[in-house]
Amino acid sequence: MPSGLRGDDSKGSKTRSPAATLLATATLIAISIGCSSPAKVGISPGTAAAKAMELYDANKDGALDAEELKKCPPLAASLQKYDGNGDGKISTEELAGRLAGLLAGSSLAGVDLSVTLDGQPLSGATVKLRPAAFLGGELDMAEGVTDEMGIARPTIPPEHIPEEFRKSPLVQKIPYLVEITHSERQIPAQYNSATELGFEVDPSARGGLSTVFNLKSK
């Protein structure tokens, strides 16, 4: 049985869970936006890849290993998606190639990010998505607040979304640094000011439109 679906044997039908329904909606939005061809994200894959090596390639071998990737949570979280030859590293060519594919087509998509704290859904948490540093400083940050189920749907500023989609929370298809805070709950620095969280928005990849951040208070 597909994840997020609940069987109803008495009627032979399937009922979507709230999370599955949100994910289906986000997927439809991404497809619809792809048909409308909004403006592309202003990133050069080659330039971004070179910048990543400049920032994180400590041993100057032209690739980022697991130790070096600790300085870049957005890439560390998606290592397997970038590591085309399976050597446990991300080369300049692998990084540029994947970014080119990621940025092709639609530039926006809807995402569902679930947050738990010590195993329980965390409502009222602010989730910020900051574009990875190697992409340059001109991209929009996205932000959202978790609902009673602990699910946030971050969005970039509405004025940067095509007018026909402004009622939908949308983000750019790029790697993000994730910061999670709460006005009433203490959230450790490893999830915000010194975050170790990363997420890449990619409608074509498994888990590219949704993920769960399982936080621990200690």
C-alpha positions as CSV (number, residue, x, y, z in Angstrom):
1,M,0.0,0.0,0.0
2,P,1.4,3.4,-0.9
3,S,2.7,5.5,1.9
4,G,0.2,8.0,3.2
5,L,-2.8,6.0,2.1
6,R,-5.3,4.2,4.3
7,G,-7.2,1.2,3.0
8,D,-11.0,1.0,3.4
9,D,-11.8,-2.7,3.0
10,S,-15.5,-2.3,3.4
11,K,-15.7,-0.1,0.3
12,G,-12.6,-1.1,-1.6
13,S,-11.4,2.4,-1.7
14,K,-8.4,4.4,-0.4
15,T,-8.5,7.5,1.7
16,R,-5.6,10.0,1.6
17,S,-4.0,11.1,4.9
18,P,-3.8,14.9,5.3
19,A,0.0,14.8,4.6
20,A,-0.6,12.8,1.4
21,T,-3.3,15.2,0.3
22,L,-0.9,18.2,0.8
23,L,1.8,16.4,-1.1
24,A,-0.5,15.7,-4.0
25,T,-1.6,19.3,-4.1
26,A,2.1,20.5,-4.1
27,T,2.8,18.1,-7.0
28,L,-0.1,19.4,-9.0
29,I,1.0,23.0,-8.4
30,A,4.5,22.2,-9.6
31,I,3.1,20.6,-12.8
32,S,0.8,23.6,-13.4
33,I,3.6,26.1,-13.0
34,G,5.7,24.1,-15.3
35,C,3.1,24.6,-18.0
36,S,2.9,28.4,-17.4
37,S,6.8,28.8,-17.7
38,P,7.5,31.5,-15.0
39,A,10.8,33.3,-15.0
40,K,13.8,31.1,-14.4
41,V,16.0,31.3,-11.3
42,G,19.0,33.5,-12.1
43,I,21.7,31.0,-11.4
44,S,24.6,29.8,-13.5
45,P,25.2,26.1,-12.6
46,G,28.9,26.4,-13.5
47,T,29.4,29.5,-11.5
48,A,27.6,28.1,-8.5
49,A,29.6,24.8,-8.6
50,A,32.9,26.8,-8.7
51,K,31.7,28.9,-5.8
52,A,30.9,25.8,-3.8
53,M,34.4,24.5,-4.4
54,E,35.8,27.8,-3.3
55,L,33.9,27.8,-0.1
56,Y,34.1,24.1,0.9
57,D,36.9,22.3,-0.9
58,A,39.5,22.5,1.8
59,N,42.0,20.1,0.2
60,K,41.5,21.6,-3.2
61,D,41.0,18.3,-5.0
62,G,38.0,19.5,-7.0
63,A,35.5,17.5,-5.1
64,L,33.6,17.7,-1.8
65,D,33.9,14.8,0.6
66,A,31.7,13.9,3.6
67,E,33.9,16.0,6.0
68,E,33.9,19.0,3.8
69,L,30.1,18.7,3.2
70,K,29.5,19.3,6.9
71,K,30.0,23.0,6.1
72,C,27.2,22.8,3.6
73,P,24.1,21.0,5.0
74,P,22.0,21.5,1.8
75,L,24.5,19.4,-0.2
76,A,25.2,17.0,2.6
77,A,21.5,16.2,2.9
78,S,21.4,15.4,-0.9
79,L,24.8,13.7,-1.4
80,Q,23.5,10.6,-3.1
81,K,21.6,12.7,-5.6
82,Y,24.8,14.5,-6.7
83,D,27.3,11.6,-6.4
84,G,26.9,10.2,-9.9
85,N,29.9,7.8,-9.8
86,G,29.3,6.6,-6.2
87,D,32.7,7.6,-4.8
88,G,31.2,9.4,-1.8
89,K,32.1,12.8,-3.1
90,I,30.6,15.6,-5.2
91,S,32.8,16.8,-8.0
92,T,32.6,20.1,-9.7
93,E,31.1,18.5,-12.8
94,E,28.5,16.5,-10.8
95,L,27.4,19.6,-8.9
96,A,27.1,21.7,-12.1
97,G,25.3,18.9,-13.9
98,R,22.7,18.3,-11.2
99,L,22.1,22.0,-10.7
100,A,21.4,22.4,-14.4
101,G,18.8,19.6,-14.3
102,L,17.3,21.0,-11.1
103,L,16.9,24.5,-12.6
104,A,15.4,23.3,-15.9
105,G,11.7,23.8,-16.5
106,S,9.6,25.4,-13.8
107,S,11.4,27.4,-11.2
108,L,8.8,27.0,-8.4
109,A,7.1,24.2,-6.5
110,G,5.1,23.7,-3.4
111,V,6.7,21.7,-0.5
112,D,5.4,20.2,2.7
113,L,7.8,20.1,5.6
114,S,6.9,18.2,8.8
115,V,8.5,19.0,12.1
116,T,8.5,16.9,15.2
117,L,10.1,17.6,18.6
118,D,11.0,14.6,20.7
119,G,8.8,12.5,18.6
120,Q,5.7,14.7,18.7
121,P,4.4,17.1,16.0
122,L,5.5,20.6,16.7
123,S,2.9,23.3,15.9
124,G,3.7,27.0,15.8
125,A,7.3,26.5,14.7
126,T,8.8,28.9,12.2
127,V,10.6,27.2,9.3
128,K,12.9,29.3,7.2
129,L,14.5,28.1,4.0
130,R,17.7,30.1,3.2
131,P,19.2,29.5,-0.3
132,A,22.6,27.7,-0.1
133,A,25.4,30.2,0.2
134,F,27.2,29.0,-3.0
135,L,24.1,30.0,-5.1
136,G,24.7,33.7,-4.5
137,G,23.0,36.3,-2.3
138,E,20.1,37.4,-4.5
139,L,17.7,34.5,-4.1
140,D,14.6,34.7,-2.0
141,M,14.3,33.2,1.5
142,A,11.1,31.2,2.1
143,E,9.3,31.0,5.4
144,G,6.3,29.2,6.9
145,V,4.8,28.2,10.2
146,T,3.8,24.7,11.2
147,D,0.1,23.9,11.7
148,E,-1.4,21.6,14.4
149,M,-0.1,18.6,12.6
150,G,3.4,20.0,12.5
151,I,3.4,20.7,8.8
152,A,4.7,23.9,7.3
153,R,4.3,25.1,3.7
154,P,7.0,27.8,3.3
155,T,6.7,30.4,0.6
156,I,8.9,33.1,-1.0
157,P,7.4,36.6,-1.1
158,P,4.1,36.7,-3.0
159,E,5.3,39.5,-5.3
160,H,7.9,37.1,-6.7
161,I,5.3,34.5,-7.6
162,P,3.4,34.6,-10.9
163,E,0.1,36.4,-10.3
164,E,-2.1,33.4,-11.1
165,F,-0.3,31.3,-8.4
166,R,0.0,33.9,-5.6
167,K,-2.6,32.2,-3.4
168,S,-0.3,29.1,-3.2
169,P,2.8,28.9,-1.0
170,L,5.7,28.3,-3.3
171,V,9.5,28.0,-3.1
172,Q,12.3,27.9,-5.7
173,K,13.8,24.6,-6.9
174,I,17.1,24.9,-5.2
175,P,19.1,23.6,-2.3
176,Y,18.2,25.3,1.0
177,L,19.6,25.7,4.5
178,V,16.8,25.0,7.0
179,E,16.3,27.0,10.2
180,I,13.6,26.1,12.7
181,T,12.6,28.2,15.7
182,H,9.7,28.5,18.1
183,S,8.4,31.5,20.1
184,E,7.6,29.3,23.2
185,R,9.8,26.2,22.9
186,Q,13.6,26.0,23.2
187,I,15.0,24.6,20.0
188,P,18.7,23.7,20.0
189,A,21.1,25.8,17.9
190,Q,21.9,22.9,15.6
191,Y,18.5,23.4,14.1
192,N,18.7,27.2,13.7
193,S,21.6,29.6,14.4
194,A,24.1,26.8,13.9
195,T,21.8,24.6,11.7
196,E,22.8,21.2,10.4
197,L,19.6,20.9,8.4
198,G,19.4,21.0,4.6
199,F,16.7,20.3,2.0
200,E,16.7,20.3,-1.8
201,V,13.4,21.1,-3.6
202,D,13.2,18.8,-6.6
203,P,9.7,17.6,-7.8
204,S,11.3,14.9,-9.9
205,A,13.1,13.2,-7.0
206,R,11.7,10.9,-4.3
207,G,11.2,13.1,-1.2
208,G,11.9,16.2,-3.2
209,L,8.6,17.9,-2.2
210,S,8.3,16.7,1.4
211,T,10.4,15.6,4.3
212,V,10.3,15.3,8.1
213,F,12.7,17.1,10.4
214,N,12.8,15.1,13.7
215,L,14.2,17.5,16.3
216,K,15.4,16.6,19.8
217,S,15.3,19.0,22.7
218,K,18.5,17.6,24.1
